[in-house]
């Protein structure tokens, strides 16, 4: 269980994650005032609009900053600790917000957003890892799942503000939402040093006394025997992994399987089309003539956040695999319905169905793929490769985000592909592929300590069999740490060799 200090720090993490940037840009780029400042005038229609190419730049190129931030964040996290990374990224966010709010042309607003995404990349590299290392197994899923939900909470707040400012005719329409970007990093940079440092990170640096003190702050049962036992378990897990640590080790057994799961999870997170809702939701609703796209986006984000809360409450009881399988299957179905409606004559009824199932898509994304990605990415790596695994998974996330975000305006709009809602067929197909992948390759990690997860991969337990697997944690960890426990497939051969060596007489 968690003691009160950690509950307080987890609330602070919610503030970290409850950022406004992505949803803020999603809304402001659909505003008339934003189009007048950063768009082009069409003398034929006598309207201002942000050109398709600049929508691609504005939503695709920030991935460059995200990739850089993921790398910088993971380096700082590994060398100087999780808290230092949170502090540095918060200061960076304040600097990028200054550039954004003072922007007067396309180049400056684009550079501001790219620099803002350096902060997002740092956040991806540390927050969910930090949460996973602080939380005990029974509630780790709930805590790490709060990452996606808190992004949704930030989205609700910024969407409400944008809905109120969208009708303004001046730059204040988008400058007021941009000003919100200062709030979260200012709070977090002030509070981060009151949070406990990760005990696992401290132990990886040999700082045993500090690790014990940190662990004592975050456990209800903080008696010396309990703390010493948990410290011993973590040390054994670190001992088991002491020979690993290079990038090549990501592709060696048994880490190759762990790496592929983290990478695939991050690929499907973005390739399943979440950008369609999160980055282009307001623009899309506006393009099909839906009434008040800003209000619809509030509803969309509220449904997503509610779904994340449901996921948080259920994933540690129902399990990761069932939530992912059910959520992705229903998400894909919703996307196919949106695509099918795009083939019909665009009556008001058809548009209503498109809006309804776009929201349904967001809801089921929040039930499955969305929050479970962050839990999976932080649970599957071994300790020595945790930062490298999360770093490379963030790169996969970033590259996929760039491809989806950059191409989506061209898929949606004329005179290019002009698919509009028919893009649901593309992303729905990818989502169903994610369902198949999860069934065969995503193991059940719910309710297990990080040390038990190490054993699950060490014993090469299949994804399908993982739900019923029960480890003898302490015994097996001690055996592995002492070099007496090989891979599952070689265990009998090792035992036979040991017996033969015992039976053979010594040679003088």
Secondary structure, DSSP 8 states (H G I E B T S, - for coil): ---HHHHHHHHHHHHHH---HHHHHHHHTTSHHHHHHHSEEETTTTEEE--HHHHHHHHHTHHHHHHHHHHHHHHHHHHH-HHHHHHHHHHHHHHHHHHHHT--SHHHHHHHHHHHHHHHHHHHHHHHHHHHHHS-HHHHHHHHHHHHHHHHHHHHHHHHHHHHHTT-SSTHHHHHHHHTHHHHHHHHHHHGGGS---HHHHHHTT-HHHHHHHHHHS-S---HHHHHHHHHHHHHHHHHTTT--SGGGGGSTTHHHHHHHHHHHHHHHHHTTHHHHHTTHHHHHHHTT-S-HHHHHHHHHHHHHHHHHHHHHHHHHH-HHHHHHHHHHHHHHHHHHHHHHTTS---HHHHHHHHHHHHHHHHHHHHTHHHHHHHHHHHSS-GGGHHHHHHHHHHHHHHHHHHHHHHHHHHHSTTTT--GGGHHHHHHHHHHHHHHHHHHH----TT--HHHHHHHHHTT--TTTGGG----HHHHHHHHHTT----GGGHHHHHHHHHHHHHS----
